[in-house]
């Protein structure tokens, strides 16, 4: 189990870009899956993107083509590059880690706020 710390959130105008970082306290190379959820006020938590240990990535339909997830095992960091941001992207973004696909999510970050204004 690793500890996760997100950063990079903030206030951005619609159409702009932002990069979120998730730094783990230990190695992420052996983790089957890492990714990002988000939760907007009054809405359910949704999976935004995730990336496997072999760098295979998947995205929700709402962000596909605009967001890009990547991982740097040497830096123990997962990134979420967000472009063409929309007001509906406003949410708290949470990083997670899952050690194996046949286990639950092991670690959560505390979240970083993203606000997109028109």
N, C-alpha and C positions, 0 to 999 in steps of 0.2 A: 504494500500500500504506500502510495506516495502522496505528498501534499502538493496542491496545485494553487498557483497564484496567477490571476489574470491581470492584465493591464492593457492600456490603449484605448479604453472607452472615453467618451466625451461628447461634446456638442458639435454637430456637423450639419451643414446646410444640405438640403435635398440635392441629389446629383453628385455629391462629394464622395470622398473615400476615407476609409479608416482601416487600420490594421490592429487587430487584437492579438495579444500574446498570452500564452499560458505556459508558465515555467514550472516544471516539476522538481521536487526535492531530490529525486533520484533518477536513475536510468529509465528511459521510456522505450528503449529498443525492444525489450521483451514483452511489451504490452500489446495485446491483440488489437485493441481499438482505443482511439482517443477522439474526442469531438467536442462539439459545442451545442448546447441547448440555449434557448432564449425564452423569456417569459415577459410578456407585455402586461401592463395593468389591466385587470379584469379578464385576462385570457389565460388559456391553459398553456403549460410549458410545451414547447415544440422542439423537436430535433432539427437543427439547422444543417449541420454537416458533420461527417465523421471520416476518419482515415485509419486504415488498418496498418499493421506493422510492415506490410509490403508496399505501402504507400498508395494502395487502392482507396480512392475517395468517392464519397457519395454525398448528394445534396438534396435538400427538400426542393420541391418544385418552385416554391416562392422565391428562392434565392439562386436557383440554378442559372448559370451564365453571368451572375453578378458577383458571387462570392467564390473564394478559392481557399481551400484548407491545405496546409502543408505541415510537415514535421521535420525538425532538425534534431536527429538523435544525439549529435555531439553536444548540442546546447541544451538538450533535454527540454525542448520547447516545441509547442504546437502553435501555429499561427492561423488566423482567419483574416484574410484580406477581403475587405468589403468595398465594393465599388458601386457606382450608380445608386447610391442609397436613397431610400424612400422613407417618408414619414412612418409607414407601417413597419419599418425595420426597428423602430424605437422599442427598446426592451432592455432588460438586464440579461446579459449573456454569461452563461456558465460553462466552464470547461469541465470535462469529465475524463476519467480513465477507467478502462475495463481490462483487467489482466488477461482474461480468457473469454472466449465467446460462450462458454458454457458456465459462466458465472455472472453475477450481477455487476453493476457498476461499483467499482471499489472506492473511487475518490471523486470528490467534487471541489471545485473552486468556490470561492465566496461570491463571485460575480463581478462584472464590470458594466456600468451603465452606458448605454448608447442612446443618444437623443438626436433624432433627425428632424429638423424643422424646415418648413416651407418658406 
